[in-house]
Amino acid sequence: MTHPAQEPSTSREFVKQSSLYQEFLAEREEILKHKWLESERLGYDIGFERALLDWIRKHRESWRAARRQHHASHQSHSSSPFASHAAETADKKAQ
């Protein structure tokens, strides 16, 4: 039988490392930024639920597309063993 105290610790670490959880945190951060900006613009706290719904309606699709594009460009650079060397060489030439 496993010890319940040990299991949550490893489960929490697994969740923290998961890409799904990382995406959730990034999206939540964007929603909180949107909440702050809209609250400042309107002069009162609009609340998380309103900010969430407004952000989903206005910004989520484009934010996700930009994030996918960013991740895809990073994967294409990191997939090649020569990519970091090529980037360093280009940086040196630019200087």
Secondary structure, DSSP 8 states (H G I E B T S, - for coil): ---TTHHHHHHHHHHHH-HHHHHHHHHHHHHHHHHHHHHHHHTS---HHHHHHHHHHHTHHHHHHHHHHHHHHHHHHHHSTTHHHHHHHHHHHH-
